[in-house]
Each structure stands twice: as C-alpha cells, then as structure tokens.
C-alpha cells in the first residue's frame, strides 16, 4: 500500500510537469512581463527604502519608544521582506517558472506567503493595540515590552508556519486531481484555508475599527459639549478615524481581489481564467506594502522630521551623534499627525497616559 502511494507521487518532476498538467503555463507576452517587472521593481525599491527609514526612525528617536511604534517597526520589517520576496518572484517567473524544482518553487511561494501573512498579521495586531488604547482613552496602551515582544514573536511564528505548510505536506504532489491552477503544486483545499483565514482577519479588523469609530464618535460628541475641552483634545480622535478609513480602504482595494480569486481557484471554478489576473492581483497585494509606510508614518510630521535628520546625518558623525541629532528636534504643539497625539495632549495626560475627559 505504501509502495503504491509512493509511486503516485511526483517529487522527482520539475515544475514544467505540473504547469502542463494544470494547463496554466504563463502566457504573458514579453512586453507585459517587462511592464510587470518594471512597475514591480519601482514598488520594491520604494518598499525597501521607506521601510528601512521607518525602522531606523523608531530605533533612533526615543519619542517612538512606545508599543504602537514597536509594532509599526515590525510592520515595516514584514513589508521589507515582502519587497525582497517580490523581487525574487519577479525574476523567477514567466519562462523561468517551469524550470524550477519543486523545492525552489516552494521557497519562492513560501517567502512571499510569509511576508504577506506577517504584514497582514501586523495590521491586525496594530488594530488591537489601537483598540486597547482608545477604549481606555489613553495616548498609548499599557502593553509592556515583554508583551509587545511576545506579540511580535507570535506574528512571525504564525506567518512562517503559514508559509511552510504546503512544503510540509499540504500539497497535491501525490494527488494531481486536487491541484490548484494558479499554484500548480498547491492543494486547492490549502488555498481555500489560506484565503478564508485571511478574510476572517479582514472581518476582525473591520469589527475592531468599527467599534473604535463608534466609541470615538461618542467620546468626541461628549468632549465637544464641554466648552472647556481643548481643540487638540477633540482633533486627535477625528484624525484617528480618518487614518482608520484610509487603512481599511487600502486593505480592501489591495487584498480582496486576490483573496477572492484564490478562493474561486480553491473551489475549482471551471469558467475562471486565472492566467490573465495573476500578475495584477500580485501587484495589488504588494501595493499594500507600499501604502503602509505612507499611511502609518509619513503623515506624522515628527516621523518626517526624524527621516530628514537621519538623511542629513548619514556619513556625518558616529552612530551616537546621529541618534542624538535625530532626537534633538523639539515637538511642535501645533503639528498635524494621524498616528501620534499632539504634545499638548501628552502634557495633559496623567502618569498612566490617559487623556482627561
């Protein structure tokens, strides 16, 4: 019985065998493939540079040494990995794909799955951190460094597991009838699991941010009813709502099409032509990694100021001098930020970081 089982497996085949079996060999023209590589390369350069700057800013600026910014840096790290994964994918696609071995194909797809899963998981963790802080009406949550470290460890552990599952056995190498058409050695049942689990995370994020929106709206009305409430104290919740709307909008645009297509592939949609949309949905997914540093960081003037100081100080002085210069700029009480509260608000916070109501 074991012998018959083994003889039905195809571990010794190249990917060309599976592409031919699924009838999904890439039919992209040279011009289209070149366009995808050019646009993807531009995306990836921005992803790598922007997320390096975010991580450096959080490390060097002591004003960012809070749970939210640690999680933000972890999001930047996952998006940085996404940039590397996409570069690797782009130049191992097209006519190169059929020449890959099974192990090389698993590595290519696994690297991308790990990075994108980590990016999505980080967005969920950030949503939870914002929920904790906003529900307690505090500038920053009370998460300790140990808990933040545990959250980061869990994010990467789950993401690595998600990326490794197909190579660990959840594939169709021994069951060709169950093979996906988009990913020829991936089991359709795994695609259903992956897409549904990510859609569940999406639904959880929507629920969390909807709860935040309702709470902040009620709290804002209460604050505005008091003539003694400061403008800054009323503006911060409104800016948070705007940031939330942008985050949700970016996620829906970038992720939903790909998840729906994968779900349809997993359900063995006979009428669906996946070859025409594979490259486009992948570009949309990676575009989310482009948007994340813009949404979470670049609207924060203090973050921008840290970026500028870091750029000016490159090559000028020691690491300690660069760190001191990056932290030297005083916060302006009138700054317009989306992710960090005005300093005037922090000055009014009590020792636990809660805002006066």
C-alpha positions as CSV (number, residue, x, y, z in Angstrom):
1,X,0.0,0.0,0.0
2,X,2.8,2.4,0.9
3,X,4.6,1.4,-2.3
4,X,1.6,2.3,-4.5
5,X,1.2,5.5,-2.6
6,X,4.9,6.4,-3.3
7,X,4.6,5.6,-6.9
8,X,1.8,8.1,-7.4
9,X,3.9,11.0,-6.1
10,X,6.0,13.1,-8.4
11,X,8.7,14.6,-6.2
12,X,11.3,13.9,-9.0
13,X,9.5,16.1,-11.6
14,X,10.3,19.7,-12.5
15,X,7.6,22.4,-12.3
16,X,7.1,22.1,-16.1
17,X,5.3,18.8,-15.5
18,X,2.8,20.4,-13.1
19,X,2.3,23.5,-15.2
20,X,1.5,21.3,-18.2
21,X,-0.8,19.2,-16.1
22,X,-2.7,22.2,-14.8
23,X,-2.7,23.9,-18.3
24,X,-1.6,27.1,-16.6
25,X,1.7,27.9,-18.1
26,X,2.4,31.6,-18.2
27,X,1.1,33.2,-21.5
28,X,2.3,36.7,-20.7
29,X,3.9,38.4,-23.6
30,X,7.4,39.8,-23.3
31,X,6.0,43.4,-23.1
32,X,3.6,42.6,-20.4
33,X,6.1,40.7,-18.3
34,X,8.6,43.6,-18.8
35,X,6.0,46.1,-17.6
36,X,5.2,43.9,-14.5
37,X,8.9,43.7,-13.7
38,X,9.5,47.5,-14.2
39,X,6.5,48.5,-12.1
40,X,7.2,45.8,-9.5
41,X,10.8,47.0,-9.2
42,X,9.8,50.6,-8.6
43,X,7.4,49.4,-5.9
44,X,10.1,47.2,-4.3
45,X,12.7,50.0,-4.3
46,X,10.2,52.2,-2.5
47,X,9.2,49.4,-0.1
48,X,12.9,48.7,0.8
49,X,13.9,52.3,1.3
50,X,10.8,53.5,3.0
51,X,10.6,50.7,5.5
52,X,14.3,50.9,6.3
53,X,13.7,54.6,7.2
54,X,10.7,53.7,9.4
55,X,12.7,51.1,11.3
56,X,15.7,53.5,11.7
57,X,13.4,56.3,12.9
58,X,11.8,54.1,15.6
59,X,15.2,52.9,16.8
60,X,16.9,56.3,16.9
61,X,14.0,58.5,18.2
62,X,13.2,57.9,21.8
63,X,9.8,59.6,21.3
64,X,8.8,56.5,19.3
65,X,9.7,54.0,22.1
66,X,6.1,53.0,22.7
67,X,4.1,49.8,21.9
68,X,2.4,51.3,18.8
69,X,5.7,52.3,17.2
70,X,7.4,49.0,18.0
71,X,4.6,47.3,16.2
72,X,4.9,49.8,13.4
73,X,8.5,48.9,13.0
74,X,7.6,45.2,12.9
75,X,5.1,46.0,10.2
76,X,7.9,47.8,8.3
77,X,10.1,44.7,8.7
78,X,7.4,42.5,7.2
79,X,6.9,44.9,4.3
80,X,10.6,45.0,3.8
81,X,10.6,41.2,3.5
82,X,7.7,41.5,1.1
83,X,9.8,43.7,-1.1
84,X,12.6,41.1,-1.2
85,X,10.1,38.3,-1.8
86,X,8.5,40.1,-4.7
87,X,11.9,40.9,-6.4
88,X,12.8,37.2,-6.1
89,X,9.4,36.2,-7.6
90,X,9.5,38.6,-10.5
91,X,12.8,37.4,-11.8
92,X,11.8,33.7,-11.3
93,X,8.5,34.0,-13.1
94,X,7.4,33.7,-16.8
95,X,9.6,31.3,-18.7
96,X,11.7,30.6,-15.7
97,X,8.9,29.1,-13.6
98,X,8.7,25.7,-15.5
99,X,12.4,25.2,-15.0
100,X,12.2,25.4,-11.2
101,X,12.5,22.4,-9.0
102,X,9.7,21.6,-6.5
103,X,11.9,22.8,-3.6
104,X,12.7,26.1,-5.4
105,X,9.0,26.7,-6.1
106,X,8.1,26.1,-2.5
107,X,10.8,28.5,-1.4
108,X,9.6,31.2,-3.9
109,X,6.0,31.0,-2.9
110,X,6.7,30.4,0.8
111,X,8.9,33.5,1.0
112,X,6.0,35.6,-0.4
113,X,3.4,33.9,1.8
114,X,5.4,34.5,4.9
115,X,6.0,38.2,4.2
116,X,2.4,38.9,3.2
117,X,1.0,36.9,6.1
118,X,3.3,38.8,8.5
119,X,2.2,42.1,7.0
120,X,-1.5,41.3,7.5
121,X,-1.0,39.9,11.0
122,X,0.9,43.1,12.0
123,X,-2.1,45.2,10.7
124,X,-4.3,43.1,13.0
125,X,-2.1,43.5,16.0
126,X,-1.8,47.2,15.4
127,X,-5.6,47.4,15.3
128,X,-5.8,45.5,18.6
129,X,-3.2,47.9,20.2
130,X,-5.2,50.9,19.0
131,X,-8.3,49.4,20.4
132,X,-6.8,48.9,23.8
133,X,-5.5,52.5,23.9
134,X,-8.6,54.2,22.5
135,X,-11.1,52.2,24.7
136,X,-9.2,53.3,27.7
137,X,-8.9,56.8,26.2
138,X,-5.1,56.8,26.5
139,X,-2.4,58.2,24.3
140,X,-0.5,54.9,24.5
141,X,-1.6,51.4,25.6
142,X,-0.2,49.8,28.7
143,X,1.4,46.9,26.8
144,X,4.8,46.1,28.4
145,X,7.9,45.5,26.2
146,X,7.7,41.8,27.1
147,X,4.1,41.6,25.8
148,X,5.0,43.5,22.7
149,X,7.9,41.2,22.1
150,X,5.6,38.2,22.6
151,X,3.2,39.6,20.0
152,X,6.0,40.1,17.5
153,X,7.2,36.6,18.1
154,X,3.7,35.2,17.6
155,X,3.2,37.2,14.4
156,X,6.4,35.8,12.8
157,X,5.8,32.2,14.1
158,X,2.3,32.1,12.6
159,X,3.5,33.7,9.4
160,X,6.4,31.2,9.0
161,X,4.1,28.3,9.7
162,X,1.6,29.6,7.1
163,X,4.3,29.9,4.5
164,X,5.8,26.4,5.3
165,X,2.6,24.4,5.5
166,X,2.5,23.5,1.7
167,X,6.1,22.2,1.8
168,X,5.4,20.3,4.9
169,X,2.8,18.1,3.2
170,X,-0.4,20.1,2.4
171,X,0.2,20.0,-1.3
172,X,-1.0,18.0,-4.3
173,X,2.2,16.3,-5.4
174,X,0.7,13.0,-4.6
175,X,-2.9,14.0,-5.7
176,X,-2.8,15.8,-9.0
177,X,-6.6,15.9,-9.3
178,X,-6.6,18.3,-6.3
179,X,-4.0,20.7,-7.7
180,X,-4.6,24.5,-7.9
181,X,-4.5,26.1,-11.3
182,X,-2.8,29.3,-10.0
183,X,-0.2,27.5,-7.9
184,X,0.2,24.1,-9.7
185,X,1.6,22.1,-6.7
186,X,-0.6,23.7,-4.1
187,X,-3.7,21.8,-2.9
188,X,-7.0,23.6,-3.6
189,X,-8.0,22.9,0.0
190,X,-5.0,24.8,1.2
191,X,-5.9,27.8,-1.0
192,X,-9.4,27.8,0.5
193,X,-7.9,27.7,4.0
194,X,-5.5,30.5,3.3
195,X,-8.0,32.8,1.6
196,X,-10.7,32.2,4.2
197,X,-8.4,32.7,7.1
198,X,-7.2,36.0,5.7
199,X,-10.8,37.1,5.0
200,X,-11.6,36.3,8.6
201,X,-8.7,38.5,9.7
202,X,-10.1,41.2,7.5
203,X,-13.5,40.8,9.1
204,X,-11.9,41.0,12.5
205,X,-10.2,44.3,11.6
206,X,-13.4,45.7,10.3
207,X,-15.1,44.8,13.5
208,X,-12.3,46.3,15.6
209,X,-12.2,49.6,13.7
210,X,-16.0,49.9,13.6
211,X,-16.0,49.6,17.4
212,X,-13.3,52.2,17.6
213,X,-15.2,54.5,15.3
214,X,-18.4,54.2,17.3
215,X,-16.6,54.8,20.6
216,X,-14.5,57.7,19.4
217,X,-17.6,59.4,17.8
218,X,-19.5,59.2,21.1
219,X,-16.5,60.4,23.0
220,X,-15.9,63.3,20.6
221,X,-19.5,64.4,21.0
222,X,-19.1,64.4,24.8
223,X,-15.9,66.4,24.7
224,X,-17.3,69.0,22.2
225,X,-20.3,69.5,24.6
226,X,-17.8,70.9,27.2
227,X,-16.7,74.4,26.4
228,X,-13.5,73.8,28.4
229,X,-12.3,71.0,26.2
230,X,-9.3,71.9,24.1
231,X,-9.3,71.8,20.3
232,X,-6.3,69.4,20.3
233,X,-8.1,67.0,22.5
234,X,-11.1,66.9,20.1
235,X,-9.0,66.7,17.0
236,X,-7.0,63.6,17.9
237,X,-10.0,61.1,17.7
238,X,-11.1,62.7,14.4
239,X,-7.6,62.2,12.9
240,X,-7.6,58.6,14.1
241,X,-10.9,57.9,12.4
242,X,-9.5,59.3,9.1
243,X,-6.5,57.1,9.4
244,X,-8.7,54.1,10.1
245,X,-10.7,54.8,7.0
246,X,-7.6,55.0,4.8
247,X,-6.2,51.8,6.3
248,X,-9.4,49.9,5.6
249,X,-9.8,51.3,2.1
250,X,-6.2,50.4,1.2
251,X,-6.7,46.8,2.5
252,X,-10.0,46.3,0.7
253,X,-8.6,47.5,-2.6
254,X,-5.3,45.6,-2.4
255,X,-6.2,42.3,-0.8
256,X,-9.8,41.5,-1.6
257,X,-9.4,40.8,-5.3
258,X,-6.5,38.3,-4.7
259,X,-8.3,36.5,-1.9
260,X,-11.5,36.1,-3.9
261,X,-9.5,34.8,-6.9
262,X,-7.7,32.3,-4.7
263,X,-11.0,31.2,-3.1
264,X,-12.5,30.7,-6.6
265,X,-9.5,28.6,-7.6
266,X,-9.8,26.6,-4.5
267,X,-13.4,25.9,-5.3
268,X,-12.4,24.7,-8.7
269,X,-14.1,27.4,-10.8
270,X,-14.1,26.0,-14.3
271,X,-15.0,29.2,-16.1
272,X,-12.4,31.4,-14.4
273,X,-9.3,32.5,-16.4
274,X,-6.7,32.9,-13.7
275,X,-3.7,33.4,-16.0
276,X,-4.8,36.9,-17.0
277,X,-5.2,38.2,-13.5
278,X,-2.3,36.5,-11.5
279,X,0.2,39.3,-12.1
280,X,-2.2,42.1,-11.5
281,X,-3.5,40.7,-8.2
282,X,0.0,40.2,-7.0
283,X,0.9,43.8,-7.8
284,X,-2.1,44.9,-5.9
285,X,-1.1,42.8,-2.9
286,X,2.4,44.3,-2.9
287,X,1.0,47.8,-3.3
288,X,-0.4,47.4,0.2
289,X,3.2,47.2,1.4
290,X,3.9,50.4,-0.5
291,X,0.9,52.2,1.2
292,X,1.6,51.0,4.8
293,X,4.5,53.3,5.5
294,X,2.7,56.2,3.9
295,X,-0.5,55.6,5.9
296,X,1.1,54.9,9.3
297,X,4.2,57.0,9.1
298,X,4.5,59.7,6.5
299,X,1.5,61.7,7.7
300,X,3.3,62.1,11.1
301,X,5.4,65.2,11.0
302,X,7.6,64.0,13.8
303,X,8.4,60.9,11.8
304,X,9.1,63.1,8.7
305,X,11.4,65.3,10.8
306,X,13.3,62.2,12.0
307,X,13.7,61.0,8.4
308,X,15.2,64.3,7.4
309,X,17.6,64.4,10.3
310,X,18.7,60.8,9.6
311,X,19.3,61.6,6.0
312,X,21.3,64.8,6.9
313,X,23.4,62.9,9.4
314,X,24.3,59.9,7.1
315,X,28.1,60.0,7.0
316,X,28.3,62.9,9.4
317,X,29.4,61.7,12.8
318,X,29.2,58.5,14.8
319,X,26.1,56.4,15.4
320,X,25.6,58.0,18.8
321,X,25.8,61.5,17.2
322,X,23.2,60.6,14.6
323,X,20.9,59.3,17.2
324,X,21.2,62.5,19.3
325,X,20.6,64.7,16.3
326,X,17.5,62.6,15.3
327,X,16.1,63.2,18.8
328,X,17.2,66.9,19.1
329,X,14.2,68.4,17.3
330,X,11.5,69.6,19.8
331,X,7.9,68.6,19.1
332,X,5.7,71.4,17.9
333,X,2.4,71.6,19.7
334,X,0.6,72.5,16.5
335,X,1.7,69.6,14.4
336,X,-0.9,67.6,12.4
337,X,-0.4,63.9,12.9
338,X,-2.5,60.9,12.4
339,X,-0.8,58.3,14.4
340,X,0.7,60.2,17.3
341,X,-1.1,62.7,19.5
342,X,-0.2,66.3,19.8
343,X,2.4,67.0,22.5
344,X,-0.1,69.3,24.2
345,X,-2.3,66.3,24.7
346,X,0.5,64.2,26.2
347,X,1.3,67.1,28.6
348,X,-2.3,66.9,29.8
349,X,-2.1,63.1,30.2
350,X,-1.8,61.7,33.7
351,X,1.0,59.4,34.7
352,X,-0.7,56.4,33.2
353,X,-1.0,58.0,29.8
354,X,-4.8,58.5,29.9
355,X,-6.4,61.6,28.5
356,X,-8.5,64.0,30.6
357,X,-12.2,63.6,29.8
